[in-house]
Amino acid sequence: MYLSSVSSRLLIHDVNSWDLKFSNGCYDGLMRDVSWSDDSKYILQVNSVGLVEILCPTDHDVRSLQHIPIKDTWSASFHRDGHHHVAVGTKSGNVKIWDTKHKTITKAFPTLSHPSCVNILSYNAKNTSLAATMSNGDTVIYGLISNIPVQRVKLTCSKSISAMKFHHESQSLLGLATEEGHVILRDVNTNHDKAFFENIHASPVSDFAFSLINKDVMLSSGFDKIIQVYDIKLQNVVSTVKTSHTLTSIAMNKDNQVALGSKNCDVIVYDLRDLSRPLKILKGHDQSVSKVAFQPTRKKLVPTDISLREEMDPISVPKVKTPATERSSDIFFMNDTPPNNNINVSNSRDNRANQSSFLIGLNKSNNFDIDLDFDFDRKSDKHELRFDSERNMNKISTPVNKSAGENFVIPSPLFIPNSIQDDNKALNGNFTNIKPSGDIHATDNDMTDTKVVNELKDFISDVADDNRNYFLHIMMALTKQKLYLEKQLNTLNQKVHNLEQNQNSLVEANRMLTLQVEQLKTQQNNVQ
């Protein structure tokens, strides 16, 4: 997993070792924005003049794949599912959807009656709405089904929005931050505030981020050098962290790591479970860091979501990744199991890659590995994969030596055709000396073996990922409870301290009263 940050240059660090992996910069001035596609493959960068560019990290460099040729571009955002569509906002107030594969505008929303520059764009969790924050302080919600503006969000407390984004799970929850120091959570279905944190920062709120582990946790950063940790459900602040840096951006990942950009050219990394001190301070920028973004965990693609690098074949044949040779890091397999080294399909890879003009030139590099397999959603299909594997392992079929078309069957991975005399060897797990009767059957068996092994690996990896996510969820809940208890304890300590001061004041007042009473008694005795 990588951490990207932009100032006048784009820097990418490896979050495992915090080593600088890539450095890229070819524009003057500060970059405005940087973000990753949801499938973790591509980077969307907006430079100081609003030019939108799609980048891809390779083995030793960051390559520019495509510039979006829309006039007066100023902001951009990837679609929530993959990288095929990019929402683009212009200085004249127009919002358009760009198809990165066919290089065309697929959707253009109607122009508003009072247009203003589009500063920020954000898709909601289900890709049914697109929010666009204008420079005049209004946020317009576009319906991606009706293709019209369906709502306008106006804040009475501010007309200057510094940050905006939809919640990654709740499709109707929209977060807004202002330059007056407010943080607002608005339910766009009812157009009412779900939470309003007034003057939570003493200066402009630079950015905010939702936790990927606990959906009720949110963090915000400000120019007042403060990080605020919120409980959305309870609508309160559970922790306040003071830093020595003017904070410009914030991002979180699934490992509870919090990255912060600062005006003094540093990127500060905290562990959410221990905010007492920074985990790491990353150097390398020579100007203010305007944006930080973590590479998301790589998602499995459903069969209908075809990568820009390949086209769907008429016959579904298992696709195998080519081996990665002499590679120091691999962005595509950073969060998954390594590629299989069984079958080389480089010819079919080149043919499919050449069909898409989006990646022209990338397949000429021997050090850059193109992802070719159709991966399935682990969350929804892992049980089906397990059952399919069990059925294949229990199945024994003997192919008949007829024509090549009739012999296109899927035999059991545990059965070798025409090898009756070697059954004992096969049962003992020794397949080295077994020779299949024909090339077609051998190829089918190899492909089936590879498919079953991949399915079993995916299933085991899914179980491990689920256990890890469950553990992280528990750790996040415990961290949240710890922060809440620490805040309660600090409040109680303050109350005890106040009580001690009040008690001391009462003792002193009692002493003064006693002294006055003695003086009065003395005066009375003198009078008598």
TAWOVEN-V803988 format. One record per run of one state. SS is the DSSP state (@ for helix, = for strand, . for the rest). FROM is the first residue (numbers start at 1). TO is the last residue. If there is no record, write none. Layout:
SS & FROM & TO
SS & FROM & TO
This chain:
. & 1 & 1
= & 2 & 6
. & 7 & 9
= & 10 & 14
. & 15 & 19
= & 20 & 24
. & 25 & 32
= & 33 & 36
. & 37 & 42
= & 43 & 46
. & 47 & 51
= & 52 & 57
. & 58 & 61
= & 62 & 67
. & 68 & 72
= & 73 & 78
. & 79 & 84
= & 85 & 90
. & 91 & 94
= & 95 & 99
. & 100 & 103
= & 104 & 108
. & 109 & 117
= & 118 & 123
. & 124 & 128
= & 129 & 134
. & 135 & 138
= & 139 & 143
. & 144 & 147
= & 148 & 153
. & 154 & 160
= & 161 & 166
. & 167 & 172
= & 173 & 178
. & 179 & 182
= & 183 & 187
. & 188 & 191
= & 192 & 197
. & 198 & 204
= & 205 & 210
. & 211 & 216
= & 217 & 222
. & 223 & 225
= & 226 & 231
. & 232 & 235
= & 236 & 242
. & 243 & 246
= & 247 & 252
. & 253 & 256
= & 257 & 262
. & 263 & 266
= & 267 & 271
. & 272 & 273
= & 274 & 274
. & 275 & 279
= & 280 & 282
. & 283 & 290
= & 291 & 294
. & 295 & 345
@ & 346 & 354
. & 355 & 356
@ & 357 & 359
. & 360 & 361
@ & 362 & 364
. & 365 & 377
@ & 378 & 394
. & 395 & 419
@ & 420 & 427
. & 428 & 438
@ & 439 & 527
. & 528 & 528
